[in-house]
Amino acid sequence: MLRATPHGVTLAVRSQPGAKKTAISGIYGEGPTAQLKVAVHAPPVEGRANAALIEFLAAMFGLPKSAVEIVSGELSRSKVILLRGVTQERARALLEIQKVGNKQ
C-alpha cells in the first residue's frame, strides 16, 4: 500500500466516489496489492472526486494540495498517489491514527 520514493511515498488508493462523506473506509485487498479504501463525497464528474480525494489526503497528511499528486489511475477507482515530503514511517503512523480514530 505504501512505497518509499526519492520524493516521498506513494499510496495505493481505491476510491469510492459519491459516498455520504469523505473518509477512510477500510482496506481493499491483501498483501502487496492492498489499497487504502477512501469513500469520497464528490461525484466522479469532471475531476471533482479526484480533487476531493487530493484535498482529503493533503489535510490528513498535513500537506499542501500541491504536494499530493495522482501518478496513475486518474480515470480509475484504483489510484497511486504521490505524497511529496512524507516518510514511509510518518505515513504509516498517520494511517494507524486515522484507522483507530474511525473505529471509535
N, C-alpha and C positions, 0 to 999 in steps of 0.2 A: 504494500500500500504506500509506503514511504521509501523514497530512494534519494540518497545524497547526490548532489551535483556540484560542480565548481561554483555555481551561482546561488545555491541554497538547497532546497529539496523539491522533489516532485511528489505529488499526492494523487493517487488514483481515486477518482470520484465517480459514483453512479448517481446521477441527478434524477430527481422525480419532480418535474415541473407541474404547476397547477395545484399544489398542496394547500392545505388550510393555513400553514405557517411555514416559514423557513427555519429549519432546524436539522440537526443530525438525527437520522432515524435508524442508524444501525450499521452493520457491516454486510456487504453483498459479496458472496463467495467465500472461499477459504484459501489459506496458504499464500503463495506468491501472487496469485491472481485476485486476491481480496481487494475490494474497493470500499471506500467510505460512502455510505448512503446518505445523501443530503436531500431532504424534501425542500423544494423551492416554491414559494408562494406565487411567483410571477408565472404567467403562461409562456409556452415555448413559441412566442411570436416575435419576430423582428429583433431577436437577440436579447429580449427582456429577461428571460430565465438565466442566460449566461451572465448578464450584467448583475442580476440579483445574487447569483452564486459567487461571483467575484467580490461583491460588496460584503457578503456574509463571511467569506473566508478571510478577507482583509481585516474585518473587525475582530474575528475570532483569534487571529494570529497577531493582532496589533500592528498591522502593516498598512501603508498607504495602498489604495487600489492599484496604483501604477506598479506595485511590486508583486502583484498577483496576475498571472497570465495563463490562459488556456493554451497549452502547447500542442495538444491533439484532442480530437473528438468534439470540435466546436458544434457540429450538427448532430451529435450522437448523445445518448444518455451517459455513455461511458466516456469519461474525460481524463486527461492527465493535466494537472495544474502545477505550474512552477510557482513556488513561494520563494522569492528572492530574499537573501539575507537571513534565512532561518536555518538553524542547525537541525539535524535529524533528532537529536536529544530533546531540543526545545519543542519541536513539533510533536514528538511522542508524548511529552509531558502535557502539553496543551490539549491534545486529543483525549488523554486519560481524564483530565479535569472535566472536559466537556461531556464525556460519556457518563461520568459519575454524576455530574450536575443534571443530566437528563433523566437519570433513574430516580431522582428524589422527587 
